[in-house]
């Protein structure tokens, strides 16, 4: 056991739970009425011991709703740290949100709806487990095996009544890391007051011995004279908290959440832990862009149901999408000469006087055989804001510009990311943030062919990054990769 003077208080290992209340008759959630769109985006930061961020639902979002947001998590690691970065008092959590008829994405979780109505919801889902321990973070941990983050998956049940919501979920490891199971129960009651909501809850969590031992145990081979072997076995956690939100506009929601709790003696007595109590807070906001299935924000009847496809092909860039490529630096990469090709589908979510919002899904093929990384795919889901430039003397469309933000997953880490990060001893991640910039021109201005009347040609800039190493969810990656490509896009 570490001396008290050298050990840190456990102020995280928290799990905020959420109430996922569906709208009744399209305009209310447990009695709370919205002005134009029945959605409340309430983010909860969680992990009793193992998860730092819980699911992030659209509360009452209609099928097809899409939104983006972000939040700041306040908390520290329970493990002994060598500097303030490892203690991490602040962590940025990007939120990618979609509620579909069959599929959903809730920030750091997502899945498939098996059953869903006003009373009962059953989901098959996966959630990211943030908990980790890096032996390089402190000399005390030399000789320990690395405790890694993982992706858990399982089943989730929610029962909603007039007197509150009961929730149960079971998850298990999918990446063969902790190889454990977790059961979670919670009760929540919602209180509405105009645009404000308050949601107190109490929760109980059980983790089996594989999960608890992985993060809080010390094996015989890892033991030292001042770090004795210890296996806590299974563990239980109890927490209570309050989630609050304020719907500032029809599309914008701000939230603030806080939680308190504690663990049983098995965790408290671990040489890696000072005490089993924990507290955490999370604050942020979300923005609703529109609905792919129900065009609430499309005012032009002729554009309802509008969608498009795009093909693009290009090369690895040397510069960054911001401050270099966008200022005309189109040089090829000096680190690795690779190429990328893509197919993208878009659906109009909302139109506006200044720009439109589109929901986009892209599949890219990376050609990195010559760099020794083979050929592999990556996938991106994102929201794009797109505007149009008009001729000042004829009001004709001259060009379009676009800026997209979302998430990217690559089957392999691109070679340029691996090499750049290796040169500075940084992390890499298959999952990163996604940015895209586009500029194109209408082809109907150069040809009268019918099939070209709704087609455009131009440039697409593709970027993957970890948001300057500020997000644990993105692997604390500082840096990324960029591609410059030519594209043709046609709408229907």
Secondary structure, DSSP 8 states (H G I E B T S, - for coil): ---GGG-----------------BTTTEETTEE-SSS--EEEE----SSS-SS--EEEES--TTEEEEEEEEEE---SS--SSHHHH-SEEEEEEEEEE-SSEEEESSEEEEEEEE-SSEEEEEEEEEE---B-GGG-GGGTT---B--EEEEEEEEEEEETTEEEEEEEEEESSSSS--EEEEEEEEEEEEETTEEEEEEEEEEEE-HHHHHHHH-B-GGG-BTTB--B---SEEEEEEEEEEEEE-SSSEEEEEEEEEEEE-HHHHTSTT-S-SEEEEEEEEEEEEEEESSS-TB---GGGTT-EEEEEEEEEEBSS-TTTTGGGT---B-SS---EEEEEEEEEEEE--SSEEEEEEEEEEEEEETTTTSEEEEEEEEEEEEEEEEE-TTT--EEEEEEEEEEEEEESS--HHHHHHHHHTT----SEEEEEEEEEEEEGGGT---GGGTTEEEEEEEEEEE-TTTT-GGGTT---EEEEEEEEEEEE-
